[in-house]
Amino acid sequence: MNTALRTPLTTASTTVLEARGLGRRFPIGESFVTALEGVDFALSQGEKVALMGPSGCGKSTLLALLGGLDTPSSGEIWVNGAAQSRSSEAEKVSLRRGTLGFIFQGYDLLPFLSVQANVEYPLLTAGVAPLERAQRARELLEAVGLSGKESALPEELSGGQQQRVGIARCLVTNPSIVLADEPTGNLDLETTNSVLELLFNLLRSSGASLVKVTHDPEVAAHADRILTLKDGRMVGETLLRENSLHEKQVSRKAS
């Protein structure tokens, strides 16, 4: 990895996730395929950003890099001001358990565990006590409208219900940054709208930030900003609305 980049683009206290000069190349035989090249990115506290672009443009690769699920070939990533190239693997795992939360298109629920056990699982791996795990899981399942489904297996739920379990599992660790890869890609329009409304209400109440990959303009329209990628490069930015949490913080400082 190129470690020459040592300072973030911005030192604003509200910046929670940032990348500069980010690149990712994959070896193919004796050559390389470039998935990302020279990508700069910044996310503010409470901000909701959508990543769009044609298939193969690098959206999911960027999300994986930002979440520490993959390692960049060049560039640097900062989470809450800390450079990830200087973090140990144990520190990156701890970051994924606490600061970051993930929502996947395929739900990625463990089929042999109950709904409640699936939601509890991130807390189990983090060493949270059983009674606290159970309480936090039940609270999140109630918040996503799945009270009474705690003992059900994932296969007994609809797609929309499974994604609600995925949202509860993501938020049970109280992450400050949520990374979502096509979170409604397998859902019909009505279910998509209800799941997005639920997710955004929960994010607003917690103050968490969101980066979501989507190919659907209607899904992207729920964000504060849309960033467009093409051929591994950032080629466009559309501001849809101001980040209300950031605006409130600025207003409080000014007063």
Kinemage of the C-alpha trace (Angstrom):
@kinemage 1
@onewidth
@group {chain A} dominant
@subgroup {mainchain}
@vectorlist {calphas} color= white
{ca met a 1} P 0.000 0.000 0.000
{ca asn a 2} L 1.104 3.548 -0.668
{ca thr a 3} L 1.572 5.119 2.781
{ca ala a 4} L 2.847 8.499 1.599
{ca leu a 5} L -0.535 10.135 2.290
{ca arg a 6} L -0.457 10.958 5.972
{ca thr a 7} L -3.059 13.668 6.556
{ca pro a 8} L -6.809 13.661 5.865
{ca leu a 9} L -8.359 16.001 3.328
{ca thr a 10} L -10.182 17.809 6.136
{ca thr a 11} L -9.734 18.172 9.867
{ca ala a 12} L -13.398 19.036 10.521
{ca ser a 13} L -14.588 17.359 13.703
{ca thr a 14} L -17.710 16.102 11.934
{ca thr a 15} L -15.777 14.057 9.345
{ca val a 16} L -16.071 10.404 10.324
{ca leu a 17} L -14.841 8.531 7.242
{ca glu a 18} L -12.411 9.692 4.580
{ca ala a 19} L -10.285 8.372 1.742
{ca arg a 20} L -7.684 10.011 -0.479
{ca gly a 21} L -6.097 8.716 -3.659
{ca leu a 22} L -7.729 5.347 -3.141
{ca gly a 23} L -6.853 2.651 -5.665
{ca arg a 24} L -7.429 -1.082 -5.985
{ca arg a 25} L -5.827 -3.404 -8.529
{ca phe a 26} L -6.454 -7.123 -8.841
{ca pro a 27} L -3.807 -9.423 -10.368
{ca ile a 28} L -4.889 -11.319 -13.478
{ca gly a 29} L -2.110 -13.639 -14.578
{ca glu a 30} L 0.946 -11.460 -15.147
{ca ser a 31} L -1.026 -8.216 -15.422
{ca phe a 32} L -3.574 -6.274 -13.343
{ca val a 33} L -7.171 -5.139 -13.604
{ca thr a 34} L -7.835 -1.718 -12.075
{ca ala a 35} L -11.081 -1.572 -10.090
{ca leu a 36} L -10.513 1.853 -8.493
{ca glu a 37} L -8.056 4.644 -9.227
{ca gly a 38} L -7.453 7.970 -7.478
{ca val a 39} L -10.742 8.090 -5.549
{ca asp a 40} L -11.220 10.790 -2.895
{ca phe a 41} L -14.113 10.501 -0.459
{ca ala a 42} L -15.341 12.173 2.739
{ca leu a 43} L -18.367 11.452 4.944
{ca ser a 44} L -19.686 13.740 7.678
{ca gln a 45} L -21.384 12.712 10.894
{ca gly a 46} L -25.051 11.995 10.247
{ca glu a 47} L -24.662 12.271 6.462
{ca lys a 48} L -26.292 9.820 4.037
{ca val a 49} L -24.370 9.206 0.794
{ca ala a 50} L -25.369 7.025 -2.169
{ca leu a 51} L -22.782 5.488 -4.516
{ca met a 52} L -24.065 5.001 -8.057
{ca gly a 53} L -22.697 3.948 -11.420
{ca pro a 54} L -22.866 1.120 -13.970
{ca ser a 55} L -22.091 -2.475 -13.028
{ca gly a 56} L -18.373 -3.036 -12.594
{ca cys a 57} L -17.568 0.636 -11.975
{ca gly a 58} L -16.095 -0.003 -8.512
{ca lys a 59} L -18.984 0.811 -6.160
{ca ser a 60} L -18.848 -2.381 -4.105
{ca thr a 61} L -15.049 -2.378 -4.180
{ca leu a 62} L -15.025 1.123 -2.697
{ca leu a 63} L -17.512 0.109 -0.004
{ca ala a 64} L -15.416 -2.944 0.905
{ca leu a 65} L -12.294 -0.786 1.194
{ca leu a 66} L -14.042 1.824 3.326
{ca gly a 67} L -15.274 -0.944 5.634
{ca gly a 68} L -11.895 -2.605 6.007
{ca leu a 69} L -13.103 -5.771 4.287
{ca asp a 70} L -10.427 -5.313 1.625
{ca thr a 71} L -7.041 -3.574 1.481
{ca pro a 72} L -6.331 -0.738 -0.987
{ca ser a 73} L -3.443 -1.009 -3.423
{ca ser a 74} L -2.791 2.712 -3.017
{ca gly a 75} L -4.086 5.675 -1.056
{ca glu a 76} L -5.233 5.998 2.531
{ca ile a 77} L -8.424 5.669 4.571
{ca trp a 78} L -9.166 7.436 7.845
{ca val a 79} L -11.934 6.468 10.285
{ca asn a 80} L -12.556 9.132 12.924
{ca gly a 81} L -9.155 10.606 12.051
{ca ala a 82} L -7.182 7.359 12.464
{ca ala a 83} L -5.252 6.097 9.421
{ca gln a 84} L -6.191 2.503 8.700
{ca ser a 85} L -2.822 1.608 7.165
{ca arg a 86} L -1.359 1.936 10.643
{ca ser a 87} L -3.978 -0.268 12.312
{ca ser a 88} L -3.299 -3.892 13.188
{ca glu a 89} L -5.671 -6.603 11.990
{ca ala a 90} L -7.022 -6.903 15.541
{ca glu a 91} L -7.733 -3.162 15.591
{ca lys a 92} L -9.532 -3.411 12.241
{ca val a 93} L -11.697 -6.268 13.546
{ca ser a 94} L -12.530 -4.194 16.631
{ca leu a 95} L -13.433 -1.257 14.382
{ca arg a 96} L -15.797 -3.413 12.317
{ca arg a 97} L -17.461 -4.663 15.504
{ca gly a 98} L -18.008 -1.214 16.969
{ca thr a 99} L -17.756 1.852 14.727
{ca leu a 100} L -18.895 0.190 11.482
{ca gly a 101} L -22.105 -1.664 10.681
{ca phe a 102} L -22.861 -3.604 7.494
{ca ile a 103} L -26.079 -4.365 5.594
{ca phe a 104} L -25.890 -6.704 2.605
{ca gln a 105} L -28.186 -7.323 -0.359
{ca gly a 106} L -28.361 -11.051 0.360
{ca tyr a 107} L -29.186 -10.498 4.069
{ca asp a 108} L -26.353 -12.903 5.065
{ca leu a 109} L -28.303 -14.295 8.005
{ca leu a 110} L -27.120 -17.535 9.591
{ca pro a 111} L -29.828 -20.021 8.535
{ca phe a 112} L -29.438 -22.329 11.537
{ca leu a 113} L -29.863 -19.533 14.106
{ca ser a 114} L -33.121 -17.950 15.234
{ca val a 115} L -33.955 -14.343 14.390
{ca gln a 116} L -32.938 -13.203 17.868
{ca ala a 117} L -29.716 -15.208 17.794
{ca asn a 118} L -28.829 -13.653 14.438
{ca val a 119} L -29.282 -10.160 15.879
{ca glu a 120} L -27.329 -11.072 19.006
{ca tyr a 121} L -24.437 -12.595 17.075
{ca pro a 122} L -22.296 -9.415 16.674
{ca leu a 123} L -22.624 -8.834 20.424
{ca leu a 124} L -21.648 -12.436 21.129
{ca thr a 125} L -18.422 -12.089 19.158
{ca ala a 126} L -17.754 -8.796 20.973
{ca gly a 127} L -18.038 -10.501 24.354
{ca val a 128} L -21.224 -8.760 25.552
{ca ala a 129} L -22.953 -10.496 28.471
{ca pro a 130} L -25.948 -12.744 27.602
{ca leu a 131} L -28.620 -10.682 29.392
{ca glu a 132} L -27.494 -7.466 27.713
{ca arg a 133} L -27.297 -9.200 24.335
{ca ala a 134} L -30.851 -10.470 24.662
{ca gln a 135} L -32.226 -7.106 25.790
{ca arg a 136} L -30.568 -5.131 23.011
{ca ala a 137} L -31.656 -7.665 20.390
{ca arg a 138} L -35.281 -7.591 21.569
{ca glu a 139} L -35.290 -3.778 21.546
{ca leu a 140} L -34.008 -3.666 17.959
{ca leu a 141} L -36.437 -6.358 16.790
{ca glu a 142} L -39.281 -4.338 18.277
{ca ala a 143} L -37.942 -1.207 16.537
{ca val a 144} L -37.969 -2.965 13.150
{ca gly a 145} L -41.452 -4.368 13.706
{ca leu a 146} L -40.533 -8.000 14.317
{ca ser a 147} L -41.684 -8.547 17.885
{ca gly a 148} L -43.016 -12.094 18.121
{ca lys a 149} L -40.584 -13.383 15.477
{ca glu a 150} L -37.636 -13.865 17.844
{ca ser a 151} L -37.730 -17.679 17.667
{ca ala a 152} L -38.344 -17.942 13.924
{ca leu a 153} L -35.669 -19.146 11.524
{ca pro a 154} L -34.696 -16.888 8.588
{ca glu a 155} L -36.307 -19.252 6.053
{ca glu a 156} L -39.664 -18.667 7.743
{ca leu a 157} L -39.551 -14.936 6.990
{ca ser a 158} L -40.275 -12.929 3.860
{ca gly a 159} L -37.474 -11.093 2.072
{ca gly a 160} L -38.503 -7.801 3.614
{ca gln a 161} L -38.574 -9.325 7.082
{ca gln a 162} L -35.142 -10.865 6.582
{ca gln a 163} L -33.743 -7.483 5.578
{ca arg a 164} L -35.303 -5.986 8.716
{ca val a 165} L -33.417 -8.606 10.722
{ca gly a 166} L -30.280 -7.570 8.833
{ca ile a 167} L -30.878 -3.938 9.800
{ca ala a 168} L -31.418 -4.891 13.445
{ca arg a 169} L -28.234 -6.991 13.432
{ca cys a 170} L -26.310 -4.067 11.922
{ca leu a 171} L -27.576 -1.509 14.439
{ca val a 172} L -27.388 -3.657 17.580
{ca thr a 173} L -23.740 -2.633 18.100
{ca asn a 174} L -24.671 1.087 17.861
{ca pro a 175} L -22.360 1.793 14.891
{ca ser a 176} L -21.633 5.395 13.988
{ca ile a 177} L -21.153 4.475 10.300
{ca val a 178} L -23.390 2.090 8.346
{ca leu a 179} L -22.207 0.647 5.017
{ca ala a 180} L -24.968 -0.880 2.888
{ca asp a 181} L -24.423 -2.763 -0.385
{ca glu a 182} L -27.651 -2.788 -2.446
{ca pro a 183} L -29.699 -3.124 0.782
{ca thr a 184} L -33.015 -3.332 -1.095
{ca gly a 185} L -31.794 -4.986 -4.293
{ca asn a 186} L -33.811 -8.164 -3.688
{ca leu a 187} L -37.022 -6.429 -2.612
{ca asp a 188} L -40.121 -5.260 -4.472
{ca leu a 189} L -40.978 -1.565 -4.666
{ca glu a 190} L -43.446 -1.481 -1.760
{ca thr a 191} L -41.114 -3.422 0.534
{ca thr a 192} L -38.159 -1.300 -0.589
{ca asn a 193} L -39.950 1.882 0.454
{ca ser a 194} L -40.941 0.501 3.857
{ca val a 195} L -37.444 -0.849 4.573
{ca leu a 196} L -35.795 2.430 3.531
{ca glu a 197} L -38.194 4.454 5.661
{ca leu a 198} L -37.438 2.217 8.634
{ca leu a 199} L -33.671 2.377 8.089
{ca phe a 200} L -33.562 6.152 7.715
{ca asn a 201} L -35.765 6.707 10.774
{ca leu a 202} L -33.434 4.539 12.864
{ca leu a 203} L -30.348 6.293 11.491
{ca arg a 204} L -31.820 9.721 12.221
{ca ser a 205} L -32.564 8.743 15.812
{ca ser a 206} L -29.025 7.426 16.343
{ca gly a 207} L -27.168 10.128 14.387
{ca ala a 208} L -25.275 7.476 12.405
{ca ser a 209} L -23.854 8.115 8.927
{ca leu a 210} L -24.663 5.968 5.892
{ca val a 211} L -22.878 4.995 2.690
{ca lys a 212} L -25.061 2.882 0.416
{ca val a 213} L -24.375 1.310 -2.960
{ca thr a 214} L -27.372 1.288 -5.280
{ca his a 215} L -28.258 1.198 -8.965
{ca asp a 216} L -31.783 2.506 -8.298
{ca pro a 217} L -32.254 6.308 -8.654
{ca glu a 218} L -35.311 6.203 -6.381
{ca val a 219} L -33.280 4.547 -3.615
{ca ala a 220} L -30.428 7.014 -4.152
{ca ala a 221} L -32.869 9.921 -3.875
{ca his a 222} L -33.227 9.244 -0.137
{ca ala a 223} L -29.581 10.283 0.404
{ca asp a 224} L -28.106 13.721 1.099
{ca arg a 225} L -25.550 13.299 -1.708
{ca ile a 226} L -25.117 11.034 -4.712
{ca leu a 227} L -21.583 10.194 -5.832
{ca thr a 228} L -21.215 8.665 -9.303
{ca leu a 229} L -18.415 6.308 -10.301
{ca lys a 230} L -17.384 5.219 -13.779
{ca asp a 231} L -14.503 2.932 -14.740
{ca gly a 232} L -13.121 3.054 -11.201
{ca arg a 233} L -13.080 6.848 -10.925
{ca met a 234} L -15.308 9.363 -9.168
{ca val a 235} L -16.917 11.345 -11.997
{ca gly a 236} L -19.831 13.218 -10.436
{ca glu a 237} L -21.480 14.539 -7.293
{ca thr a 238} L -25.098 15.624 -6.792
{ca leu a 239} L -26.163 17.413 -3.607
{ca leu a 240} L -29.804 16.595 -2.828
{ca arg a 241} L -30.138 18.158 0.602
{ca glu a 242} L -27.991 19.584 3.367
{ca asn a 243} L -26.882 17.252 6.135
{ca ser a 244} L -29.322 18.381 8.823
{ca leu a 245} L -27.226 17.061 11.731
{ca his a 246} L -24.170 18.927 10.456
{ca glu a 247} L -26.230 22.096 9.978
{ca lys a 248} L -27.517 21.873 13.566
{ca gln a 249} L -23.972 21.484 14.878
{ca val a 250} L -22.813 24.527 12.912
{ca ser a 251} L -25.783 26.542 14.172
{ca arg a 252} L -25.037 25.630 17.796
{ca lys a 253} L -21.370 26.633 17.398
{ca ala a 254} L -22.354 29.954 15.788
{ca ser a 255} L -24.720 30.795 18.607
